[in-house]
Amino acid sequence: MDKIYVIDRLEGDKAVLIGDDNGDMTTVEMSNLPEGAAEGDCLRLENGEWRRDLQAAEERKAKAHGLFFRLTGRDKKSY
């Protein structure tokens, strides 16, 4: 399975990426990322190019929402 990175933060013309599986960090020039890349985007390195992974982003979002609702005891309809 390919490794997924998440854009943790932007620092000037660089982006700090964190590996989703073990938290390793790397810094990448913004010019090497897909146009419009933003904090929280999930990326994969394919054939030397960074690509957004929309499916991974949706899965992470659903997991985070599920955890939020379990921790707060809120009904999803009321949020």
N, C-alpha and C positions, 0 to 999 in steps of 0.2 A: 504494500500500500504506500502511495506517495505521502510525503510529509506535508502537513498543513501548517501554515504560519498565520498568525493574526497580527494585524498592525496595532501595536500597543500605543504608540504615540508618534507624533511628527515633531521633528526638531530641525527647524529651518528647511533646508533642501534635502533632508534625510528622513527616513522612516525607521523606527525601531520595531523589528518583528520578533515575535515570541513563538517558538515551536509549540504546537498544540499538544504534542505527546509528552515532552519532558521539560518544557520551559526554557530551552536554550534560546539565547538571544543573538540576533544579528542586525546589522545596520545596512540599509540599502539606500542608494540615491533615489529620490523621488522620480527622477527622469527614467528610471528603470522599471517603475511600477505602472500598472494600467492607468490610463487617464481617469481622473476623478477618484483615485484610490483615497480612502479615508480611514480614520481610526476605527477599529473594530472589524474591518473587512478581513475575510479569510482568503488566503492566497496559496497557490501551489506554484512551484518552479517546474515548468515543462519545457523541455528542449531549450534551456537557457533563458526562457522568458517567464516573467511572473504573470500569472493568470488568476482572476477572481474565481473563487469556488462558491457559487451561490447556494448550492445544496448544503455544503458544510456550514455556511452562515445560517441558513434556515434551521438546520438541526441544532446548532448551538443556541439559537434564539429560543426554540421550543424547549430545550432542556433548561435554560435559564428561567423561562417563565414557569415551567413546571416546578422547579425548585422554589421559586418565589412564592407560588401559591401554596405549596406544601408547608413552607416555613411560616407563612403569615396566617394560614388557615382561611384565606379569602376564597370566595367563589369566583371563578374566572369571569362570570357574567357581571359581577359588581366592580370589576377593575377597569 
